[in-house]
Amino acid sequence: MGASEDEKECFVDTRKLKNRLKSLRCAVVNPSEMAFSQMSWSDTLNSRVELLKKSHAVYVLPNWKDDIMSRIELTVAMDLKLHTLFHPVSPKELKQLVTTLDG
């Protein structure tokens, strides 16, 4: 049986996306690739909020609503007034954001 349309929409090739962002000279920090598993939930949240404070923009993947940590991070990002992009983002939109951040 094939994947439903909703499942296809939620699948993102994060490796490809990360490479695309890096090609635009973006430093990419993906919290899911970091070693938070040894930390308590509150320490993990605190560490991830500290990462946001050092960021210029956030790229939000489609399944953000399914994860409480992602929802909190998005709220913090909005409070910090970070540039926020929701997947999918066109190459043109990405280039505009990078140009804005460079300026």
KEMAR-577489 format. One record per residue (C-alpha): residue number from 1; x, y, z. Coordinates in steps of 0.001 Angstrom, whole numbers, plus 500000, padded with zeros to 6 digits. Example, Ala and Ser with C-alpha at 12.3 -4.5 7.8 and 13.67 -1.06 7.14 Angstrom:
! KEMAR-577489
1:512300:495500:507800
2:513670:498940:507140
***
This chain:
! KEMAR-577489
1:500000:500000:500000
2:501332:503460:499109
3:501713:506424:501446
4:498725:508719:501825
5:498911:512306:500599
6:499255:513521:504203
7:502197:511175:504800
8:503880:512312:501580
9:503451:515954:502606
10:505066:515281:505992
11:508113:513478:504560
12:511013:515844:504097
13:514447:514759:502917
14:516243:516657:505677
15:519680:515778:504307
16:518813:517322:500931
17:517216:520343:502613
18:520264:520817:504853
19:522584:520698:501824
20:520412:523228:500008
21:520531:525610:502965
22:524282:525155:503322
23:524722:525936:499611
24:523136:529308:500398
25:525789:529871:503087
26:523443:529123:505979
27:524757:527464:509117
28:522256:524698:509812
29:521503:523439:513314
30:519083:520538:513478
31:518134:519813:517106
32:517077:516273:516204
33:520714:515529:515274
34:522060:516696:518617
35:522797:514618:521715
36:519861:515598:523892
37:518895:512009:524765
38:521060:512056:527917
39:519354:515219:529214
40:516122:515708:531100
41:513158:517094:529170
42:513466:520531:530792
43:517242:520673:530179
44:516659:519697:526560
45:514062:522441:526185
46:516375:524975:527801
47:519246:523983:525473
48:517046:524197:522410
49:515763:527637:523441
50:519389:528777:523845
51:520038:527573:520264
52:517102:529674:519077
53:518493:532745:520824
54:521640:532401:518699
55:519691:531915:515463
56:518629:534351:512762
57:515864:532221:511279
58:513996:528954:511728
59:512843:526488:509098
60:509710:524669:510246
61:509040:521149:508968
62:505466:520000:508210
63:505071:517733:511258
64:505809:520485:513808
65:502279:520264:515232
66:502866:516630:516250
67:505656:517445:518697
68:505255:519552:521842
69:508930:520571:521762
70:508539:521875:518196
71:505436:523832:519159
72:507247:525435:522080
73:510267:526219:519887
74:508047:527888:517288
75:506414:529985:520018
76:509859:531039:521286
77:511034:531802:517739
78:507991:534003:517197
79:508592:535742:520535
80:512209:536377:519464
81:510852:537682:516134
82:513037:535278:514159
83:512468:534914:510426
84:510266:531845:510179
85:509879:529718:507061
86:507368:526893:506817
87:508226:523955:504537
88:507997:523861:501578
89:509888:527012:500683
90:510808:527901:497126
91:514464:528512:496196
92:513495:532138:495502
93:512093:532577:499032
94:515245:531053:500544
95:517494:533353:498540
96:515409:536369:499597
97:515753:535401:503241
98:519523:534899:502980
99:519860:538272:501230
100:517782:539898:503988
101:519910:538311:506725
102:523160:539311:504966
103:522024:542930:504624
***
